[in-house]
């Protein structure tokens, strides 16, 4: 097969793990659902916080600045999707990241955006007040 066909997504007999074959519709649906859950800044913040360490709902609500019932609902959605897990410790429920790959994706996106923001504002700060 010609290289252009491989780039265009032609089938080359590989198992799909090398970037040549399209993922199955089911896999894309599952990925879209996970990204959909993380499209909420509140849930993204919760995953970010849990990536730093386990917490109960009260600690998370305080850290992310959300109301306890809202944070609890977000945790339920994340838990149902398999992104977050929980275990009971005495009378409290402790939450943790159940899928470390999600943390990798979240950290990559957040650090990339932070780097871009820093790069785009650096010249403006440097020349502020100089009339340039």
N, CA, C and O of each residue as an XYZ file, in Angstrom:
528
protein
N       0.845     -1.174      0.000
C       0.000      0.000      0.000
C       0.888      1.235      0.000
O       1.930      1.264      0.654
N       0.467      2.247     -0.737
C       1.234      3.489     -0.823
C       1.105      4.258      0.485
O       0.089      4.132      1.168
N       2.126      5.062      0.858
C       2.058      5.834      2.099
C       0.825      6.722      2.181
O       0.261      6.888      3.262
N       0.393      7.299      1.054
C      -0.786      8.169      1.080
C      -2.028      7.398      1.504
O      -2.899      7.938      2.186
N      -2.107      6.109      1.090
C      -3.261      5.306      1.485
C      -3.250      5.058      2.988
O      -4.300      5.083      3.630
N      -2.068      4.819      3.550
C      -1.969      4.580      4.988
C      -2.394      5.823      5.757
O      -3.102      5.727      6.759
N      -1.965      6.981      5.290
C      -2.331      8.229      5.964
C      -3.827      8.471      5.850
O      -4.451      8.976      6.783
N      -4.403      8.114      4.711
C      -5.827      8.340      4.495
C      -6.689      7.361      5.276
O      -7.914      7.484      5.285
N      -6.065      6.393      5.929
C      -6.831      5.486      6.774
C      -7.156      4.167      6.107
O      -8.035      3.444      6.574
N      -6.465      3.835      5.020
C      -6.682      2.556      4.357
C      -6.289      1.413      5.271
O      -5.436      1.578      6.142
N      -6.902      0.256      5.081
C      -6.610     -0.895      5.934
C      -5.294     -1.514      5.500
O      -5.092     -1.810      4.322
N      -4.398     -1.707      6.462
C      -3.096     -2.276      6.130
C      -2.805     -3.549      6.907
O      -1.659     -3.996      6.950
N      -3.827     -4.142      7.522
C      -3.649     -5.413      8.198
C      -3.127     -5.298      9.615
O      -2.951     -6.319     10.280
N      -2.875     -4.104     10.098
C      -2.411     -3.950     11.471
C      -3.579     -4.029     12.432
O      -4.739     -3.970     12.027
N      -3.260     -4.164     13.709
C      -4.307     -4.360     14.717
C      -4.906     -3.070     15.256
O      -5.725     -3.121     16.174
N      -4.530     -1.923     14.723
C      -5.127     -0.670     15.157
C      -4.368      0.026     16.261
O      -4.733      1.137     16.645
N      -3.322     -0.591     16.788
C      -2.579      0.025     17.879
C      -1.402      0.847     17.388
O      -0.659      1.403     18.197
N      -1.218      0.934     16.081
C      -0.093      1.686     15.549
C      -0.527      3.000     14.913
O       0.290      3.685     14.297
N      -1.800      3.362     15.054
C      -2.271      4.638     14.548
C      -2.751      4.593     13.114
O      -3.180      5.624     12.596
N      -2.701      3.432     12.431
C      -3.108      3.366     11.033
C      -4.587      3.071     10.864
O      -5.228      3.630      9.973
N      -5.137      2.214     11.691
C      -6.549      1.856     11.571
C      -7.390      2.750     12.474
O      -6.956      3.161     13.550
N      -8.593      3.039     12.015
C      -9.519      3.813     12.841
C     -10.000      2.952     14.002
O     -10.175      1.742     13.852
N     -10.214      3.573     15.160
C     -10.797      2.820     16.283
C     -12.228      2.418     15.949
O     -12.865      3.014     15.081
N     -12.715      1.418     16.635
C     -14.090      0.973     16.407
C     -15.069      2.053     16.857
O     -14.734      2.883     17.702
N     -16.272      2.045     16.296
C     -17.283      3.010     16.738
C     -17.561      2.902     18.242
O     -17.801      3.909     18.908
N     -17.526      1.675     18.770
C     -17.772      1.477     20.202
C     -16.681      2.145     21.042
O     -16.964      2.775     22.061
N     -15.443      1.997     20.602
C     -14.325      2.600     21.326
C     -14.406      4.127     21.275
O     -14.151      4.801     22.273
N     -14.761      4.664     20.116
C     -14.906      6.116     19.987
C     -16.044      6.625     20.860
O     -15.938      7.698     21.453
N     -17.124      5.868     20.944
C     -18.255      6.250     21.802
C     -17.826      6.275     23.265
O     -18.183      7.188     24.011
N     -17.057      5.263     23.669
C     -16.576      5.197     25.051
C     -15.631      6.366     25.356
O     -15.718      6.979     26.420
N     -14.734      6.669     24.423
C     -13.801      7.782     24.615
C     -14.557      9.108     24.682
O     -14.246      9.959     25.515
N     -15.541      9.283     23.813
C     -16.333     10.522     23.810
C     -17.073     10.689     25.130
O     -17.188     11.802     25.645
N     -17.572      9.588     25.677
C     -18.278      9.657     26.955
C     -17.321     10.085     28.070
O     -17.680     10.899     28.921
N     -16.112      9.539     28.065
C     -15.123      9.920     29.078
C     -14.743     11.389     28.930
O     -14.675     12.117     29.920
N     -14.495     11.825     27.695
C     -14.174     13.236     27.477
C     -15.357     14.122     27.843
O     -15.173     15.228     28.351
N     -16.568     13.641     27.587
C     -17.766     14.399     27.949
C     -17.849     14.628     29.445
O     -18.198     15.720     29.894
N     -17.530     13.601     30.217
C     -17.530     13.753     31.675
C     -16.482     14.769     32.107
O     -16.716     15.557     33.022
N     -15.336     14.750     31.453
C     -14.249     15.658     31.826
C     -14.432     17.059     31.235
O     -13.634     17.956     31.508
N     -15.474     17.246     30.431
C     -15.740     18.567     29.861
C     -16.285     19.537     30.900
O     -16.354     20.740     30.647
N     -16.667     19.035     32.049
C     -17.107     19.875     33.150
C     -15.876     20.328     33.930
O     -15.083     19.499     34.377
N     -15.716     21.640     34.096
C     -14.546     22.125     34.835
C     -14.560     21.637     36.278
O     -13.502     21.421     36.869
N     -15.748     21.463     36.851
C     -15.840     20.959     38.224
C     -15.317     19.523     38.307
O     -14.528     19.196     39.193
N     -15.762     18.662     37.373
C     -15.299     17.272     37.397
C     -13.816     17.184     37.063
O     -13.095     16.357     37.622
N     -13.364     18.035     36.155
C     -11.940     18.064     35.821
C     -11.118     18.450     37.049
O     -10.061     17.873     37.301
N     -11.603     19.417     37.802
C     -10.915     19.845     39.026
C     -10.904     18.720     40.055
O      -9.907     18.523     40.750
N     -12.000     17.985     40.156
C     -12.068     16.863     41.098
C     -11.039     15.797     40.721
O     -10.325     15.292     41.587
N     -10.962     15.455     39.440
C      -9.972     14.461     38.998
C      -8.566     14.983     39.271
O      -7.703     14.234     39.730
N      -8.332     16.259     38.993
C      -7.018     16.871     39.254
C      -6.675     16.752     40.746
O      -5.563     16.364     41.107
N      -7.631     17.085     41.593
C      -7.410     17.023     43.043
C      -7.147     15.586     43.493
O      -6.252     15.346     44.303
N      -7.912     14.640     42.978
C      -7.720     13.243     43.370
C      -6.405     12.679     42.833
O      -5.859     11.729     43.395
N      -5.904     13.256     41.759
C      -4.603     12.828     41.240
C      -3.492     13.169     42.228
O      -2.434     12.539     42.225
N      -3.738     14.170     43.075
C      -2.753     14.576     44.084
C      -2.844     13.701     45.329
O      -1.912     13.659     46.132
N      -3.967     13.003     45.487
C      -4.143     12.132     46.640
C      -5.610     11.885     46.927
O      -6.480     12.647     46.504
N      -5.872     10.815     47.649
C      -7.236     10.432     47.996
C      -7.886     11.487     48.883
O      -7.208     12.252     49.569
N      -9.215     11.511     48.852
C      -9.937     12.492     49.657
C     -11.369     12.032     49.873
O     -11.894     11.211     49.120
N     -11.989     12.572     50.907
C     -13.421     12.350     51.080
C     -14.157     13.514     50.415
O     -13.533     14.473     49.960
N     -15.479     13.423     50.363
C     -16.265     14.420     49.649
C     -16.132     15.807     50.287
O     -16.124     16.812     49.578
N     -16.030     15.869     51.606
C     -15.885     17.175     52.279
C     -14.578     17.854     51.883
O     -14.553     19.047     51.584
N     -13.497     17.083     51.885
C     -12.200     17.629     51.494
C     -12.190     18.094     50.051
O     -11.615     19.133     49.727
N     -12.832     17.318     49.184
C     -12.906     17.702     47.771
C     -13.745     18.963     47.589
O     -13.371     19.856     46.829
N     -14.870     19.035     48.280
C     -15.736     20.211     48.156
C     -14.985     21.466     48.583
O     -15.091     22.511     47.942
N     -14.229     21.354     49.666
C     -13.444     22.495     50.140
C     -12.364     22.860     49.130
O     -12.141     24.038     48.853
N     -11.699     21.855     48.582
C     -10.594     22.122     47.656
C     -11.071     22.725     46.342
O     -10.459     23.664     45.833
N     -12.162     22.193     45.786
C     -12.618     22.677     44.479
C     -13.611     23.822     44.594
O     -14.020     24.397     43.586
N     -13.999     24.154     45.820
C     -14.903     25.286     46.018
C     -16.322     25.000     45.578
O     -17.020     25.901     45.114
N     -16.759     23.760     45.716
C     -18.120     23.398     45.320
C     -18.967     23.040     46.520
O     -18.457     22.737     47.598
N     -20.266     23.083     46.314
C     -21.199     22.672     47.365
C     -21.119     21.157     47.510
O     -20.945     20.437     46.526
N     -21.248     20.684     48.738
C     -21.146     19.259     49.037
C     -22.064     18.397     48.153
O     -21.589     17.407     47.597
N     -23.355     18.728     48.000
C     -24.218     17.889     47.154
C     -23.766     17.854     45.690
O     -23.839     16.811     45.039
N     -23.306     18.984     45.183
C     -22.857     19.038     43.784
C     -21.608     18.185     43.587
O     -21.512     17.439     42.613
N     -20.653     18.292     44.508
C     -19.429     17.497     44.411
C     -19.762     16.016     44.516
O     -19.177     15.193     43.812
N     -20.689     15.683     45.382
C     -21.133     14.297     45.534
C     -21.730     13.769     44.229
O     -21.450     12.636     43.836
N     -22.544     14.574     43.559
C     -23.129     14.170     42.272
C     -22.052     13.981     41.213
O     -22.100     13.024     40.439
N     -21.080     14.889     41.175
C     -19.974     14.752     40.218
C     -19.199     13.461     40.476
O     -18.842     12.746     39.540
N     -18.945     13.172     41.741
C     -18.223     11.946     42.095
C     -19.012     10.707     41.664
O     -18.431      9.731     41.190
N     -20.311     10.750     41.826
C     -21.149      9.617     41.414
C     -21.015      9.370     39.916
O     -20.871      8.226     39.485
N     -21.062     10.441     39.118
C     -20.924     10.299     37.664
C     -19.542      9.764     37.298
O     -19.423      8.874     36.456
N     -18.501     10.302     37.925
C     -17.137      9.851     37.640
C     -16.950      8.393     38.051
O     -16.250      7.630     37.385
N     -17.579      8.027     39.147
C     -17.479      6.653     39.648
C     -18.204      5.687     38.713
O     -17.674      4.621     38.399
N     -19.403      6.044     38.266
C     -20.158      5.199     37.340
C     -19.396      4.980     36.031
O     -19.509      3.924     35.409
N     -18.627      5.978     35.623
C     -17.846      5.869     34.388
C     -16.542      5.106     34.595
O     -15.838      4.809     33.630
N     -16.216      4.788     35.847
C     -14.989      4.047     36.117
C     -13.742      4.910     36.199
O     -12.626      4.393     36.238
N     -13.927      6.228     36.225
C     -12.767      7.130     36.305
C     -12.313      7.321     37.743
O     -11.140      7.589     38.001
N     -13.247      7.184     38.676
C     -12.978      7.374     40.097
C     -13.493      6.143     40.841
O     -14.506      5.556     40.460
N     -12.794      5.763     41.895
C     -13.226      4.664     42.739
C     -13.406      5.160     44.160
O     -13.056      6.297     44.474
N     -13.950      4.315     45.015
C     -14.133      4.708     46.409
C     -14.007      3.491     47.310
O     -14.148      2.348     46.874
N     -13.740      3.769     48.567
C     -13.738      2.720     49.590
C     -14.165      3.350     50.903
O     -13.970      4.544     51.130
N     -14.745      2.537     51.754
C     -15.218      3.030     53.038
C     -14.092      2.944     54.054
O     -13.411      1.925     54.166
N     -13.907      4.039     54.796
C     -12.982      4.073     55.934
C     -13.786      4.536     57.136
O     -14.005      5.731     57.332
N     -14.218      3.582     57.928
C     -15.084      3.929     59.063
C     -16.398      4.472     58.555
O     -17.109      3.801     57.806
N     -16.725      5.701     58.966
C     -17.995      6.307     58.563
C     -17.869      7.138     57.300
O     -18.877      7.629     56.791
N     -16.671      7.310     56.783
C     -16.528      8.170     55.604
C     -16.121      7.370     54.372
O     -15.510      6.306     54.470
N     -16.476      7.908     53.220
C     -16.136      7.310     51.941
C     -14.930      8.072     51.394
O     -14.945      9.300     51.318
N     -13.894      7.339     51.018
C     -12.683      7.943     50.469
C     -12.655      7.679     48.967
O     -12.861      6.551     48.520
N     -12.395      8.740     48.193
C     -12.380      8.648     46.737
C     -10.944      8.702     46.229
O     -10.071      9.321     46.838
N     -10.721      8.034     45.092
C      -9.392      7.984     44.482
C      -9.563      7.831     42.975
O     -10.640      7.471     42.499
N      -8.503      8.105     42.230
C      -8.525      7.931     40.786
C      -8.449      6.437     40.491
O      -7.529      5.755     40.943
N      -9.415      5.934     39.735
C      -9.454      4.509     39.412
C      -8.707      4.200     38.119
O      -8.324      3.054     37.881
N      -8.500      5.209     37.289
C      -7.842      5.003     36.004
C      -6.681      5.987     35.870
O      -6.898      7.146     35.517
N      -5.451      5.545     36.146
C      -4.298      6.449     36.091
C      -4.068      7.053     34.704
O      -3.467      8.121     34.589
N      -4.541      6.379     33.648
C      -4.377      6.934     32.306
C      -5.173      8.227     32.139
O      -4.773      9.112     31.383
N      -6.294      8.332     32.841
C      -7.091      9.558     32.784
C      -6.281     10.716     33.372
O      -6.308     11.830     32.849
N      -5.566     10.444     34.455
C      -4.719     11.468     35.067
C      -3.656     11.922     34.078
O      -3.370     13.115     33.976
N      -3.071     10.983     33.352
C      -2.056     11.317     32.353
C      -2.624     12.275     31.310
O      -1.990     13.272     30.964
N      -3.815     11.970     30.814
C      -4.453     12.814     29.798
C      -4.772     14.194     30.372
O      -4.510     15.211     29.730
N      -5.335     14.230     31.574
C      -5.703     15.504     32.208
C      -4.451     16.351     32.445
O      -4.432     17.538     32.118
N      -3.412     15.744     33.011
C      -2.179     16.502     33.262
C      -1.568     17.025     31.972
O      -1.105     18.165     31.920
N      -1.564     16.199     30.930
C      -1.024     16.622     29.649
C      -1.776     17.839     29.120
O      -1.160     18.826     28.716
N      -3.101     17.769     29.121
C      -3.901     18.872     28.600
C      -3.708     20.150     29.417
O      -3.500     21.226     28.857
N      -3.777     20.025     30.730
C      -3.666     21.212     31.592
C      -2.268     21.835     31.481
O      -2.148     23.056     31.381
N      -1.226     21.024     31.499
C       0.129     21.583     31.416
C       0.394     22.180     30.039
O       1.082     23.195     29.933
N      -0.145     21.561     28.975
C       0.010     22.129     27.634
C      -0.679     23.492     27.546
O      -0.107     24.447     27.020
N      -1.899     23.580     28.057
C      -2.630     24.852     28.014
C      -1.924     25.919     28.855
O      -1.856     27.084     28.462
N      -1.403     25.513     30.011
C      -0.679     26.467     30.864
C       0.581     26.963     30.166
O       0.904     28.149     30.233
N       1.291     26.063     29.497
C       2.511     26.454     28.774
C       2.186     27.405     27.639
O       2.894     28.389     27.425
N       1.113     27.115     26.910
C       0.718     27.996     25.803
C       0.310     29.373     26.318
O       0.661     30.394     25.726
N      -0.436     29.394     27.426
C      -0.879     30.670     27.990
C       0.321     31.483     28.451
O       0.380     32.696     28.247
N       1.268     30.808     29.069
C       2.482     31.487     29.545
C       3.282     32.026     28.369
O       3.787     33.147     28.424
N       3.401     31.241     27.312
C       4.164     31.664     26.133
C       3.488     32.838     25.428
O       4.163     33.741     24.933
N       2.143     32.825     25.381
C       1.447     33.889     24.662
C       1.413     35.193     25.449
O       1.289     36.262     24.850
N       1.520     35.135     26.775
C       1.480     36.364     27.567
C       2.875     36.864     27.917
O       3.020     38.006     28.353
N       3.898     36.048     27.738
C       5.259     36.463     28.106
C       5.702     37.728     27.365
O       6.196     38.648     28.017
N       5.552     37.827     26.031
C       5.981     39.059     25.356
C       5.193     40.281     25.809
O       5.753     41.372     25.913
N       3.904     40.112     26.080
C       3.082     41.248     26.512
C       3.577     41.776     27.851
O       3.607     42.988     28.065
N       3.965     40.880     28.753
C       4.470     41.328     30.051
C       5.813     42.018     29.893
O       6.104     43.005     30.569
N       6.622     41.489     28.999
C       7.960     42.026     28.822
C       7.916     43.448     28.281
O       8.735     44.287     28.655
N       6.939     43.723     27.382
C       6.906     45.028     26.722
C       5.856     45.959     27.299
O       5.665     47.061     26.784
N       5.176     45.546     28.347
C       4.140     46.375     28.937
C       4.755     47.693     29.429
O       5.790     47.701     30.096
N       4.114     48.766     29.095
C       4.586     50.072     29.574
C       5.698     50.673     28.748
O       6.184     51.753     29.082
N       6.122     50.013     27.674
C       7.216     50.542     26.866
C       6.695     51.244     25.615
O       7.463     51.846     24.864
N       5.374     51.160     25.396
C       4.804     51.772     24.204
C       4.945     50.879     22.994
O       4.512     51.258     21.906
N       5.537     49.701     23.142
C       5.729     48.797     21.990
C       4.490     47.966     21.775
O       4.449     47.145     20.859
